[in-house]
Amino acid sequence: MGIETLNMIIVGKLDNTVDLAAVGLGNVILTMCVLSILLGMNTALETMVSQAHGAGHLQLGGEYLNRMRIILTLTFIPITVFLWFAKPILIGLG
């Protein structure tokens, strides 16, 4: 959250409304596409590991962690491809 605010402050000092709008749009896309999905999945992991630890199943908590590492990596790959081609996608959308 801090880096987005810092970007807005720095670009805002340039007195160029188009650049400021571009940074704002980039922050929204980053938050929607990456942070919300990955943070949601990490929150689910926290819940499952906490329940396994509370039940005394430490090995199960480790299995959850390792599985989620793979799932998060596989989830991050298409997100990265989308962000890599974000400019042509957004231009195509108008």
C-alpha positions, -999 to +999 in steps of 0.1 A: +000+000+000+029+024+007+046+021-026+014+030-045+009+061-024+046+071-029+042+067-067+011+089-066+029+116-046+060+116-069+040+117-101+016+142-087+045+167-083+051+166-120+018+185-127+008+161-155-027+148-150-023+121-177+007+106-159-011+107-126-042+090-141-019+063-156-002+056-122-037+054-106-049+030-132-018+009-128-022+008-090-059-004-094-049-031-119-021-043-096-043-044-066-072-062-083-052-087-103-024-095-080-028-085-044-064-094-039-061-129-053-028-138-037-036-122-003-069-141-003-052-174-010-026-166+018-055-159+042-070-193+034-036-209+041-033-191+074-067-205+085-058-241+075-024-240+091-038-225+123-064-252+125-038-280+119-015-265+145-043-262+170-052-298+165-016-308+170-011-320+134+022-302+127+030-323+097-004-316+081+003-278+085+036-283+067+018-302+039-007-273+036+022-249+033+040-269+006+008-274-014-001-237-012+034-228-024+028-248-056-008-235-060+004-199-055+032-203-080+008-218-106-017-190-099+010-163-103+021-175-137-011-165-156-013-133-136+023-125-147+014-132-183-017-109-181+004-081-165+031-085-191+006-080-219-015-054-200-009-026-224-022-043-255-051-057-235-061-023-221-057-006-255-079-032-270-106-026-244-105+011-253 
